[in-house]
């Protein structure tokens, strides 16, 4: 296989869940430019040449089922990009339970064949899932939609931190079962990225690591920069990677863990689970 083919999406069908804005939009655009036949699922309508749009509400199981009927066939890549911030009703469904339900239904239908790949967008907030592994393992074992939602609500876990940690743990734990089917799964853990969602939560999301970026002389990532890594994780060039959560934060957290940038150390230690 040539170097060009390793990074090509020619003749592949790519499903981008949450592909209307932000990193999802950038991923859909880059995949199309790399030769893919792109299907975008989102609540916001997308009208682009060569892109199939299917309306979906990830907080509603029936909406996902309807979207799958319209998908009507297998895909080579699933990019799970949709997500919301704390305070949005149904965050546990939109940010994880809905994505997992979609992946399970695709597998049930045989629409994720051997050689396919899944790329999920988690967050730097999802790191340190090992600190909550007992609760997360209990949660992930619940496959039924209603029971999973009930568990999250009953345990007061309907928040961004826990749900993103659950996603990272899901990627790690589910990778073995998926690999038996020939399917790879990885996740991106982005640092601050200039998306509409981040701008709407700018004080928290874009303020994260601002001192580091100012000192080093860099800006928050662009959606396209993050999307490029996500597409790499699902390309033929990364067949040795599965079950991984790749941190794309311009080195901020590693600088904190190593002590190379001391002001980042408390944040890094918290996110990696030292303080639970």
NORZIKA-V212594 format. One record per helix or strand of 3 or more residues. SS is the DSSP state (@ for helix, = for strand). FROM is the first residue (numbers start at 1). TO is the last residue. If there is no record, write none. Layout:
ss->SS from->FROM to->TO
ss->SS from->FROM to->TO
This chain:
ss->@ from->3 to->7
ss->= from->13 to->17
ss->@ from->22 to->33
ss->= from->37 to->42
ss->= from->51 to->55
ss->@ from->61 to->71
ss->= from->77 to->80
ss->@ from->91 to->108
ss->= from->117 to->121
ss->@ from->124 to->126
ss->@ from->129 to->140
ss->@ from->145 to->154
ss->@ from->160 to->180
ss->= from->184 to->190
ss->@ from->196 to->200
ss->@ from->202 to->205
ss->@ from->210 to->216
ss->@ from->223 to->233
ss->@ from->236 to->238
ss->= from->245 to->248
ss->@ from->252 to->258
ss->@ from->262 to->271
